[in-house]
Amino acid sequence: MSKKFLFIVLGLLVIYFIGEGIYTKMTSKAKLSALSCHKEVVVFEKIYESELFQNALKAIQAGAFQSSISAEKATYSPSTLFTYVNLEETKSRVNDALEGYIKEKKSITPKTDMAILVYENDMKHPGKKTKESKLYRGYLVLNVMMEDALAYKVQIDFMDFEAKDLPQRIECVVETLMRHRK
C-alpha cells in the first residue's frame, strides 16, 4: 500500500513541477513582449480571429485600410472631453501612425477596417465605485475588422484631463497592434 501511495505522490509532484514550468515559461514570454508604453497606463488587447488578423496586418502593410471614428460621451456627468479632443484629428493621427508601417502600397481586397472609438470616462456613472475607476480621463479603442468580422481589439487609457497624452497613446495603440506582424 505504501509503495502505491509513494508512486502517486511522486507522480503528482512531477505533474505539478511540469505544470509550474510551463506556466512560468508562458507568463515570462508574455512579459517580454510588453512594450514600454504599456507600463504607463492600462492596455488590453485580444486577437479574436488569428488568420483574419494576420491578413489584416498584411493589408495594413500594403496600405489597404480605411478607418472610421466614433465617440462615447459621458452621460451621468457633464461631457467636457470633446472640447479638447477633435475626432477627425484623432482619426488622422491614427492613420498617420499606421502609414508608418506601409511597406509597399498595393491594391488588396478586402481592405482592413479600423474602427476607432474615443470613450470619455463618466466619473458619476453608478458602476464606478472605486477610486481606480475614476483615475483615467478616457480610453481609446481600436477594432480591427476584416471581412466584416472582428479580428483584433486593443484598448488604452489616457489620463490627462485635456487629453494631452492622447497622441502618445495613439502611437502606443498602433505599435501594440503592429508588433504582431510576421
C-alpha positions in Angstrom: 0.0 0.0 0.0 2.8 2.4 0.9 4.6 1.8 -2.5 1.4 2.8 -4.4 1.0 5.9 -2.2 4.6 6.8 -2.9 4.2 6.4 -6.6 1.0 8.5 -6.6 2.7 11.3 -4.6 5.8 11.2 -6.9 3.6 11.3 -10.0 1.6 14.3 -8.7 4.8 16.1 -7.8 6.2 15.5 -11.4 2.9 16.8 -12.9 2.9 19.8 -10.6 6.5 20.8 -11.5 5.9 20.3 -15.2 2.8 22.4 -15.0 4.5 25.1 -13.0 7.4 25.2 -15.5 5.0 25.6 -18.4 3.1 28.4 -16.6 6.3 30.2 -15.8 7.6 29.9 -19.3 4.3 31.2 -20.8 4.0 34.1 -18.4 7.6 35.2 -18.7 7.3 35.3 -22.5 4.2 37.5 -22.2 6.1 39.9 -20.0 8.9 40.1 -22.5 6.6 41.1 -25.3 5.1 44.1 -23.4 6.1 47.5 -24.7 7.5 50.3 -22.6 4.4 52.4 -23.2 2.3 49.6 -21.5 4.0 50.4 -18.2 2.5 53.9 -18.2 -1.2 53.1 -18.5 -3.6 50.1 -18.7 -3.7 48.4 -22.1 -6.0 45.5 -23.1 -5.7 43.6 -26.3 -7.2 40.5 -27.8 -6.9 38.6 -31.0 -10.3 37.2 -32.0 -9.5 35.5 -35.3 -5.9 34.8 -35.8 -5.9 34.1 -39.6 -8.1 37.2 -40.3 -5.8 39.2 -38.0 -2.7 38.2 -40.0 -4.5 39.1 -43.2 -5.4 42.5 -41.7 -1.8 43.2 -40.8 -0.7 42.4 -44.4 -3.4 44.7 -45.7 -2.2 47.5 -43.4 1.4 47.0 -44.6 0.1 47.3 -48.1 -1.8 50.5 -47.3 -5.2 48.8 -47.8 -7.0 50.1 -44.8 -9.8 52.5 -44.1 -10.8 54.0 -40.8 -13.9 55.4 -39.0 -14.1 57.1 -35.7 -16.9 57.5 -33.1 -17.2 58.9 -29.6 -18.9 57.8 -26.5 -19.6 60.8 -24.3 -20.3 60.8 -20.5 -24.0 60.7 -19.7 -24.1 60.9 -15.9 -21.7 63.8 -15.7 -21.2 66.8 -18.0 -19.3 65.8 -21.1 -16.2 68.0 -21.5 -13.6 65.8 -23.1 -14.6 66.6 -26.7 -13.9 70.3 -26.2 -10.2 69.1 -26.1 -10.4 66.1 -28.5 -11.1 66.6 -32.2 -12.3 63.3 -33.6 -11.1 63.9 -37.2 -7.7 65.0 -35.9 -7.6 61.8 -33.8 -8.5 59.7 -36.8 -5.9 61.4 -38.9 -3.2 60.7 -36.2 -4.1 57.0 -36.2 -4.0 56.9 -40.0 -0.6 58.7 -40.0 0.8 56.2 -37.4 -0.5 53.2 -39.5 1.0 54.7 -42.6 4.4 54.5 -41.0 4.1 50.7 -41.3 3.3 50.6 -45.0 6.0 48.6 -46.8 4.6 48.9 -50.4 1.3 50.2 -51.5 -0.8 47.5 -53.2 -4.4 47.1 -54.1 -5.6 44.4 -51.8 -9.2 43.3 -51.4 -10.8 43.2 -48.9 -9.4 46.3 -47.1 -8.9 46.3 -43.4 -11.5 48.4 -41.5 -10.1 50.3 -38.5 -13.0 51.3 -36.2 -11.7 53.9 -33.7 -13.6 54.7 -30.5 -12.8 57.6 -28.1 -14.5 56.9 -24.8 -15.0 59.6 -22.1 -14.7 58.2 -18.6 -18.0 59.1 -16.9 -17.0 59.8 -13.3 -20.6 59.9 -12.0 -21.6 56.6 -13.6 -23.2 54.5 -10.8 -21.0 51.5 -11.7 -17.8 53.5 -11.0 -17.4 52.9 -7.3 -13.6 52.7 -6.8 -11.0 55.4 -6.9 -9.1 53.5 -9.6 -12.1 53.6 -11.9 -12.0 57.4 -11.8 -8.3 57.9 -12.4 -8.3 57.9 -16.2 -9.8 60.6 -18.4 -10.9 58.2 -21.1 -9.7 55.4 -23.3 -9.0 54.8 -27.0 -10.2 51.6 -28.6 -9.0 50.3 -32.0 -11.1 47.5 -33.5 -9.5 45.8 -36.5 -12.2 44.4 -38.8 -11.6 42.1 -41.7 -14.3 40.7 -43.9 -16.9 42.2 -41.5 -15.5 40.2 -38.6 -13.7 41.5 -35.6 -10.2 40.2 -35.8 -8.4 42.2 -33.1 -9.1 44.8 -30.4 -6.8 47.0 -28.4 -7.8 49.5 -25.7 -5.6 52.0 -23.9 -6.3 54.6 -21.2 -5.3 58.2 -21.4 -5.0 60.2 -18.2 -4.7 63.9 -18.9 -7.8 66.0 -18.3 -7.3 67.8 -21.6 -6.2 64.6 -23.3 -2.7 66.0 -24.0 -1.3 62.4 -23.7 -3.7 61.1 -26.4 -1.0 61.4 -29.2 1.4 59.2 -27.2 -1.5 56.7 -26.6 -2.3 56.6 -30.3 1.4 55.7 -31.0 1.2 53.0 -28.4 -2.0 51.5 -29.7 -0.6 51.3 -33.2 2.7 49.9 -32.0 0.8 47.3 -29.9 -1.2 46.3 -33.0 1.8 46.2 -35.4 4.1 44.2 -33.1 2.2 41.1 -34.1 3.2 41.2 -37.8 5.3 38.4 -39.1 
